Amino acid sequence: MTIYILIISLVLILALVAMRLANDLKIPQLLLFMLLGVSFNFFGADFTNYAFSNQVSSLALMFIIFYGGFGTKWKMSKPVAKEAIILSFLGTISTALLTGFFVYFVFDFSLLEALLLGSIVGSTDYASVSDVLVSRHLKLKYNTDSLLELESGSNDPTAYTMVVLFVSLLQGQRVNVPILILLQVGVGLAFGFILGWLFIRLLDYLKSNEGLEVILLAAAALFTYEFTNQMGGNGYLAVYIFGIYIGNKEFIGKREVAFFFDSFTNLAQIGLFFLLGLLSDPGSIIAMIPIAFVIMLFMTIIARPASVYGLMFPFKMKKNQLSVIAFAGLRGAAAIAFAISVVNSDTPNMNDLYHIVFDICLLSSLIQGGLLPVLSKKSDMVDPEDASLRNFNSLQDKSDMGFLATKI
């Protein structure tokens, strides 16, 4: 027990140093967390407990998705909600399928295995996108930051449903696809709203200002996630809807909740990306880089832009806005959690999906995360008005100053 306490404390200290270093070097923080995990393998760490890692990563992703919903300010997101929802659903499916078919035709993958890989990396990552937007103080024109926030926060459930589908098919199970999708989406949406409505009334009833709201909401998020899963729905979708519903209501202790979950989700992200690096093998990372680079390049240049330009065509968006949205498809936490769950499920695979996903996330964080601020400025998409606080409930509630608007 003593050695584990020393290791955990050392990792947290090094992660905080990595955060400062990332800010100084102007690179995504999550990239350094991954490399920190890899570095432990050079000192004799041989951690391969995928069952434990699957539980930790699922729990971490659940809280990240919940807080992504909680921090979404619906008033700012509503004008772009239609576009964001289309991208989070149809865009994720399109990107995953295009990537899957590309992998099938170019590399030595079976069709189902290729489509599974496309589904694992099909969704953009809320943690990575918000990390770049917030840490670099990027306020984008035309409500684009709100669109990216809502899309990246809501598309993980779509990717997860696709992962469940292709894992089931690879395991030889008989799957009724329409029923599976209907249960995943329908039950997830229903319980997200219903449990959000119930718990906000429970918060009003308790009217406590002793920090108990944090405990109640953490327990409520866990309950929403697991109860929905047990009912055959998509727990990630339910907890995201639950987060949006709760986050856009006023209640006693909301400021303290924002402070707690902001720190807690940072810890979850550190743990998740560190765990990804810790589970990896340096030799396999190097061996899979050529395949991962080609796939990441295809997704960045063809799959994601084709999905964005095709689906957003009816909305008559400006070219510079579309270019930023297309380039902002960073891969991260969700892909990590899904890759770990696939390995833990003993799904028959001929290829090293885990290390391919690792390299895709690594390259995406480095290249897309590093170049997104540059592209935003070069394409004249940065709004000079520093109004980033108004886009995020979580940031607004943490502000030292509050504003109340009223009509006279």
Buried (B, 14 or more C-beta within 10 A) or exposed (E): EEEEEEEEEEBBEBBEEBBEEBEEEEBBBBBBBBBBBBBBBEEEBEBEEBEEBBBBBBBBBBBBBBBBBBBBBBEBBEEBBEBBBBBBBBBBBBBBBBBBBBBBEEBEBBBBBBBBBBBBBBBBBBBBBBBBBBBBEBBBBBBBBBBBBBBBBBBBBBBBBBBBBBBBBBEEEEBEEEEBBEBBBBBBBBBBBBBBBEBBEEBEEBEEEEEBBBEBBBEBBBBBBBBBBEBBBBBBBBBBBBBBBBBBBEBBBBBBBBBBBBEBBBBBBBBBBBBBBBBBBEEBBEBBBEBBBBBBEBBBEBBBBBBBBEBBEEEEBBEBBBBBBBBBBBBBBBBBBBBBBBBBBEBEBEBBBBBBBBBBBBBBBBBBBBBBBEBBEEBEBBBEEEEBBBBBBBBBBBEEEEEEEEEE
